[in-house]
Amino acid sequence: MGSFDCVGFREAKANFAQDDKGLERYNITMTDHLIIAGREFRSRLIVGTGKYKSFQETARALEASGAEMVTVAVRRVNLDRSKESLLDFIDPKKYFLLPNTAGCYTADEAIRAARLGREVGISDWVKIEVIGDQATLYPDVQATVEATRVLVKEGFTVLPYTSDDVVFAKRLLDAGASAIMPLGAPIGTGLGMQNVASFRILREMITGVPLIVDAGVGTASDAAIAMELGADAVLMNTGIAAAQEPVLMAEAMKNAVIAGRQAYLAGRMEKKLYATASSPLEGVVR
């Protein structure tokens, strides 16, 4: 699903039903699903699995989030299952596992990590993450394009973490990316959407694949704002895992993503400089 003009939106908009009193009801949360590479997800919240206090807490947060897709770092999980692993706490029948290449600093490293994730049976989908600067964790977008091009040719469904640069977003699309995932703010900062203008440009330009905010969300209002700006989904980890009550924050994020999506589809009122009475004065008996 891309943006406002997508088939899914038109179907959702048309999904009106008449109740007993003839009033129109609109159930957007049941019909407006996220579609990536032909696969449908009911939840528009994608969550990571790192930084929690325990595997048990991870499992509880995932449940509370309502997410269907969860990311796992290929280089940070015990893939041989010789001892307790994060994968023991994630039911593959309930969650769609998205391997990511966190910790990779070159295209070759990311490509090897993606291949490893497929070889051990996690998935032939991959979130490509190639870091270009250790201090800011900003992506090396050129290396990301290179890795995307190689992996798409090898049959992977590639979801790249990238900057909010529309030029590189188009190059990723040309390379075969199944989504564009720009950062809202640097990884782990919790600053929320820092460059609204660039994101709005991306929203206008990127319509053929989902536009997913990846990184920088710190609290529920950040997630809602991202969705109100037109993001098709939000991917987050630290915003939930680093909260004082991660499980409660996971539920808050779930609700924020739903509310933000509904607000985007509903279309906000026009902002005005001067007040307008909520109850019009026309027809008022004086």
Secondary structure, DSSP 8 states (H G I E B T S, - for coil): --STTSHHHHHHHT-EEE-TTS-EEE-HHHH--EEETTEEES--EEE---S-S-HHHHHHHHHHHT-SEEEEEGGGS-TT-SS--GGGGS-TTTSEEEEE-TTB-SHHHHHHHHHHHHHTTS-SEEEE-BBS-TTT--B-HHHHHHHHHHHHHTT-EEEEEE-S-HHHHHHHHHHT-S-BEE-SSSTT-------HHHHHHHHHH--SS-BEEES---SHHHHHHHHHTT-SEEEESHHHHTSSSHHHHHHHHHHHHHHHHHHHHH------SS---SS--TT---
